Amino acid sequence: MTAGMSGTGLILIDGEARETLAVLDRGLMYGDGVFRTLRLEAGQAVWWHEHLTKLAHDCARLGLACPAPELWAADLQRLSAQRPDGVLKLVVTRGIGSRGYQPPQPARPTRIALLAPLPEWPASLWQEGVAVRVCDLRLGRQPRLAGVKHLNRLENVLARAEWDDPDIREGLLLAEDGRVISGVSSNVFIWHKGELLTPRLHDCGVAGVARNRVLRAAAARGMTVRERDLTLDELLAAEAVWLTNSLIRVWRVARLGERIWPQTGMDSVMREFVDG
């Protein structure tokens, strides 16, 4: 049986080819769940095991039972047979519950796998770099959810709605106290005074798989790499700035307002760290 088809791609819900979700599913009602987004290339899910590990970790943070890896593998096999390249999204919700915030006991999680086409980004973005802006929206502080890719992404939705200029590829998100946290859909790294730095995500933000790959690879090479609070002034003073996520892998930031960053020798190093 083929997966369900929608305007955005191929869909499996709990292993079934369908497009509809129960109205009382807590993912719809409350954003009660987590997700991962990854690339599918030639039928292979890029960084598959790392994404499943992070998915299970985020489920545990919310007290969700994560579907077994073999269930996800079966979904992947069915979807990739129909479209070998694309954007694969894995979603776990707490499942159907009655009205009200109290989680159902026991809960039966809903498992969703959705495969959509890859965005058509110009190849020049990886060489020439991208322009970014600073979003007006400020991220709220919530240590209980920091680092988790949960379904309630209203802050990101509102931030992304701030601009429609196609030349601006990403927006930077700051905390209420002005710290740089991330991009709307990415993590941030800077090269500053001989150190590779990325914002600390102790009270907000999402810790992406690509970010973790860079941290591990840089440490393994013996490079000074740190997670710490970063100000916007420090980012502007950095010798280089990059964005990472599982779809773009790594983009060099070329411009933020009047600040222009040229290419550096670290650009290829960052690509090596992400691709591993």
N, C-alpha and C positions, 0 to 999 in steps of 0.2 A: 504493500500500500504506500502511495506517495504521501508526502507531508502536505498539510493544509497550505493553501496559497492565499496570500493577502496582497494588498498593494505595496507592502514593504518587504515581502519575502515568503519563505517557507517556514511553517510552524508545526511543532509537535507540543502537545500539552499532555503531560503524564504518559508520554509515549504514543499518544493517539494523534492522528492527523485531523486537527480541528482548529478553528479560529476563535472560538468563543470561550470566555471565562465566566464562571459563576459570579453573579452580582455581589454575593456576600464573601467573595474571596478577599482575605485581609490584605493582599497585595494591592488590590484596587481600592478597598475602603480606607486603608491607613498607611499604605506604603510599607507594610510589614513584611519585609523580605530583603534579600540581597541579590546581586547579579554580578556577572563578569562579561566582558566584551573582548573578543579575540579574533585574530585573522585565521581564515581558512585558505590555504594555498596548495593547489594540486591535490586536494582531498585530505591534506594533513592540517590538523589544528596546531598552530604555532604556539609553543610554550604550554602545551596541553596540561601536563602534570603540574606545572607551577600554578596554572589557573585553578585547577581542581583543588589544590592544596589551599590556595587563598580563599576559594569559595567555602570550603569546609571550615576554615578558620573564622571567616565572617559569620557563617551560620552559628558557630559555637558562641561567638560574641553576643548574638541575639537570642540564644537559647533555642535555635531551630535545629531540627533533625535534617542533616544534609543527605540528599539522595546518594545512593551508592555509586562509586565510579563506573561500575559496569552498566548502570542505567544510562549515564551520560554517554558512555562509549557507544551504546546501541543507538542513541539519538544521533550522535555524530556520524555513525556509519550510514544511517538512512538519509540524513540531510546531504552529506557530502556526495552520495551517489547521484543526487539530483543536481547539485551545483557544487563543483569542486573548489571554487574560489568565492570568497565573500567574507562578510562580517558575521561571526557567530556570537549570539548572545545567550547566555545561560542564566536562568532566573529561578530562584526558590522563594516561594511565599509561605506564610504560615498556614495557608489553606483556608477552607471555608469555616466561618464561625458565625455566631449569632451577633446581633447588634450590640455595640458597646466595646470598650477598649480591652476588657479582660481577655487574655488569650484563651482559646479553647483548650481543654484538657480531656483526653489527649488531642494533640493537633495532628492532622494529616497534611503534610506539606504538598504544595502544588509545584510540579517541575515543568519548566517551560524551556524549550530550545527553539531559537528563531534564527534563520539564516537569511541575510539580506545582501544585496550587491555591495561591493566595495565602493567607497566614494571615488570620484574621478578627480584626484588631485593632480595638478601639473607636476611633471617630473622635476621641474626647475626648483620646486620648493625645497628639495633636499640639498641643493647646491647653493642657491642664492639666498636661502633663509626666508623667514616670514616676518611680517609686521604684526605687532600685538598692541593692545591697549590696556589700560587699567580700568577695571569695572568699578562703577559707583557702588554696587552692592557690597556689603561687608558680611563676611561669614560669622555666624553665631558660634558661641563656644559651647561644646558639648563633649566632654571627655569620654563619656560612655560610648559614643558613636565614632570617635576620632579614628581615622584610618579605615573604617568599614565602608564598603561600597553598597550602602543600603538603598532601598527603592525610593525613599523620599528625597528627591533631587530638586526640590523647588528652588533652592538657592541658585543652583546651576541654570535652571530654566529661566529664571528672572534675569540672571546675569547675561546669559546668551541673548536675551531679547533686547539688550541695550544697544546693539549695533547691527546694521545690515550692510555695511561696506564690505564687498567681497575681497578687498585688498587686506582687510584685517582678518587674520586667520585664527586668532585666539585672544582671549581676554584674561588678564591676571586678576586673581582673587586675593584680597587682603582680609585679615582679621579685623575685628572692631578696633583693636589697638594699633592698626597700621602695619602689622607684620605681613610679609609676603607668605602666602600659603601654597598656592598652586595656580594652574590655569583652570579655565572652566571645565576642560576635558582632559587635562594633562597634569603631570608633575613638572616641577621646575628644578633645574640645576644651574649653578653659576661657577665660573672659574675666577677665583679672587685671591690674589697674593699667593699663588702657588698652592691653593687648596681647592678641592672640589667640594662644593657645599650644596645642600638641599634643605628646604625648610623643615623644621621639626613639626611633626603632626600629632602633637600630644593632646590637643583640645578641639581640633577640627581638621577637615581635609580627608582625602582618600589616599591610601598608600597603594600605588599601582604595582603591577608585576614588573613592568619595564623599569620602574624606579628601583625596585629591589634588585634587579639584575645589575644595574649600574653600581649600586652600593657594594654588592658582592664582588664584582669584577674589579672595581677600583681598589678595594681592600686587598684582594688577592695579588694585585700587581705591586702592592706596597705603596700606593699613592695615599697622600693625606686626604681623606674623605670624611666629612662630618655632616651630621644632621643637627642643625641649630637654628635659632630664630634669626631671620633675615629681614632687614629693613628695605624699603624701596630705594633708599639712597645707596645702600650697598649693592643692590642689583644694578642700578644705573652706573655705579663705579666699577662693576666687574669687567674683566677682560673679555668674557664670553658668557652667553646665556643660552640654555637649551630647554626644549620641551620634550617630554617623553610620554608615550602611552603605547598600548599594544597594537594599535592600528598604524600610527605614523612612525613608530619606533623612536626616532629622534629627529627633531627639527631644530636647526640653529635659528635663534632669534636675531634678525638683522636690524630691526628698527622698533623703537618704542618712543613715540612722539618725536622729539628732536634728536634723540640719542641713536646713533648708528654704530653697529658692531661689524667689523670686518671679519672675514674668515680667519681662522687660526689653526695651528697644528692640532689643537685639542679636538677639533670637529671630527676628524677621522678616528681618534681614540674613543670618543663617545659612541660612535657607530659600532666600533669593535666591542665596547662594553655591553651595549644593548643586544647585538646579534650573537655575542658569545661564541 
